[in-house]
Amino acid sequence: MSETLPTARSKRQALGPYGRVGKVVDELDDRLGIAKGGRVFLDKIFPDHWSFMLGEIALYSFVVLIATGVFLALYFVPSTNQIIYHGSYKPLRGQPVSEAYASTVNISFGVRGGLLIRQMHHWSADIFVGSIVVHMARIFFTGAFRKPRELNWTIGTTMLILAVLEGFIGYSLPDDLISGTGLRIGYSIAESIPFVGSYLVSFLWGGTFPGNVIIGRFYLIHVFIIPLVIFGLLGAHLTLLVTQKHTQFKGEGRTEKNVVGSPMFPTFMAKTTGFMFMVAGMTALLGAFAQINPIWQFGSYDPSKISYAVQPDWYMGWLDGALRIMPSWEFAGWGHTVPLEVFLPAVIFPGLIFNICFAWPALERRWTGDNELHNLLDRPRDRPKRTAAGAAMLALLFTLFAASSTDVLANYFHISLNVVLWAFRVLTIVVPIIAGFVTYGICLEMQGVQGIGKRKRAVIVHRSAQGEYSTVTAAPRPGDGHEELEPEPVPVRIDIASLAGTEEGNGQSSPTGARQVTR
Amino acid sequence: MSDEHEPSRTKVPMPLATLSDPHLGDSATHPSRVEAIIALILLVGTVLMAGFGAAYWQNWNPVILGGTMGAGLFLLGFGLTAWGKYLMPQGPFVEERHPVASSPEARGAMAAALVERSAVVVKRRKMLGGIFALGSGIFGIVAIFPLLRSLGPVPGTSLEHTDWRKGTLLVDSNGRSVSRGTLVPGGIMTVFPEGKENTSYGQAIDQTVLVRVPGGNLTTAPGRETWAPAGYVAYSKVCTHLGCPVGLYEQQLELLVCPCHQSMFNVRNGAVPQFGPAPRPLPQLPLYFDTDGNLRAQAGYDQAVGPGFFERSTTKENGT
């Protein structure tokens, strides 16, 4: 056998049909055994529905929060030490401010790109909580929390509570006038808890309000403890999602025993990575064009000063509203005081709401006697009682949210504050009841309508030269008539030649052209 | 073993979107046109990213910085998503769900292991287990102390007191004392105990609102005949609802207003709440003019200032 020099061609042949990538897979598989699980992962099927991306918004907001938060942590000084401001913001120069406040102003004006990152961080916190709430509503109304996914519902609810706490604590860190007032309210709420309240605040604040340790402690909780817990829960959330696989809506070829959709690689990976970029881009645009929390206008926190008509971040609004409409029922007797006007709306009420959330899957299991495994989602109209309960809950929270602006509404519409207050006291009870019954009725109505939820044929409206109108049904478009494709397994191998041919040949030479099913 | 997932898969090429795919339409009939549009979107996104770099380098304002970065990220993401949606295999593909549950045998084996082994452990070594549980339980309780108790002092009576004492001089935030002519009738200011005006405790807890109501000496309640000389009446500025500073004064109605939750207090009748969620009047500070004509406190507050808490007693006198 004559020896030949290795040519490029022979080298390529030696690497096998999949070239360098194949070689890397071989080497990794020898050591880590990744090939089998990796292939299953690449083939993982993601059902397609717009509402499934709500959780992704939350996930990618968290990514944005971590990235921007690391940037901010490089420059923020978590200290309430009073210093004289000498930074680049002229109106504040020479004034006594806390180091936390001075460093936050410095991030805004002294650090290149700092204001943008700060505003992005604040916006993404609002988006984070918002997307969790909307994601949770989707899970609730479609029944995705049912067996076997109750644990993931519990993890998600826990993350919502943590996200709200994390947001409130982060909002408190700059030590500006508004956040300081919020912190004072938080202190008073904790103080209102019977038996342990005054001990709790004394331990947390290291003495009486305001003390000088709370910013440092909140900083540790904000940048380390809660993010770490959320990170762990997020990992568990996604792991459960992968092992239990996605839920899906009913449709052609979709059963309780399969998942129909597009594969992880490349389709879903491209879409979701693109979506992450879009979430980050949208946050950056908000950070660039929409001012949020301009702390240099509020000034450093002075406990004896206050501003007017300021609202907390949106996710605290429902609690603020509850505090406003609560009558002043303080209990005093036997030598003790229980501030029920604070304890009931700000401690018991949110505790009740979140506990209803935690308990709902078990409650529904008990009420319906349904202990089956569910992978197909409900249409909200098919579960009118659940949908009505969810609508009533959202209506209650939204009414309370609106009640957090009683003073602004009274001022804006020139009506008496007393009227606004009593209106909200009535609405808080009435609106959820109406919302519940109306939703229940709508669900029953929708169940009875033929062809609901299916795409309607377009109608073209013509106007003749004489001004006469007439309508013509448009030509059928793809998707009309509710054709759905019969799903097939992800193929093992991609025939690159035929793939290229498909692209050149307008896609008509698809080898699986007979997949269309018309119902 | 690696064939566990294989039988359900057929060896057909992974198809692109097909002409008949109802979800795609144009992209299936004209993939090259879609490709050109996506390429353009990605290209604009790339240019914007370079613009972001330039904006950072030149230290342009945050609007340009965030505008280029945000639009760039968004367009790159939009292009990638469109690529995935229109030019990658959509299926629908199907994947079997493998039941999460184990076989009955495996379940039985696990339950058996738990029950039988622990039965052996507990039966034979009950005492050891008891001691271990006791020891670790004690540790769990003790561990609360360094975790929680060490964080701060026990409140004791700290919430009942302020720095106001008999004879304390009232000063404003700049340390200036208050004399008979400092406020015109209808005027309002915030005062602190002398020397505490620049401390965070003084600003948070001792803060007191001083109002001069027209019409000479004011009696706000029986027993308070001497508390408001020359119409100078002082109340704790800490709202009894949630502790916000009661910072607004409605001069016509002579109401102190808390901007947080709109509690209103009438300054003439002892700051009894007229409206809002505040449960109690603001505590009143008794005043007198000393021989130099400066306002001083006759005594401290006769009760805890600020919001309610469990140990708060409404009968206790804390006026020292």
Interface residues (C-beta under 8 A of the other chain):
Chain A: A35 K36 R39 V40 D43 K44 I45 D48 T80 R112 G113 L115 L116 Q119 M120 P148 T181 R184 I185 Y187 S188 I189 E191 S192 I193 P194 F195 V196 G197 S198 Y199 V201 S202 F203 L204 W205 G206 G207 T208 F209 P210 G211 N212 V213 R217 T243 Q244 K245 G253 E256 K257 N258 V259 V260 G261 S262 P263 P266 T267 F268 M269 A270 K271 T273 G274 F275 M276 F277 M278 V279 A280 G281 M282 T283 A284 L285 L286 G287 A288 F289 D302 P303 S304 K305 I306 S307 Y308 A309 D320 L323 R324 M326 P327 S328 W329 E330 A332 G335 H336 T337 V338 P339 E341 V342 N375 T406 D407 L417 N418 L421 R477 P478 G479 E483 E484 L485 E486 P487 E488 P489 V490 P491 V492 R493 I494 D495 S498 L499 T502 E503 N506 G507 Q508 S510 P511 T512 G513 R515 Q516
Chain B: S2 H5 E6 S8 R9 T10 K11 V12 P13 M14 P15 L16 A17 T18 L19 S20 D21 P22 H23 L24 G25 A28 T29 H30 P31 S32 Y56 N59 P62 V63 I64 L65 G66 G67 M69 G70 A71 G72 L73 F74 L75 L76 G77 F78 G79 L80 T81 A82 W83 G84 K85 M88 P89 Q90 G91 P92 F93 V94 E95 E96 R97 V100 L148 R149 L151 G152 P153 V154 P155 S158 L159 S173 T190 F192 S200 Y201 Q203 A204 I205 Q207 K237 H241 L242 G243 C244 P245 G247 L248 P259 C260 H261 Q262 S263 P273 F275 G276 P277 A278 P279 R280 G306 P307 G308 F309 F310 E311 R312 S313 T314 T315
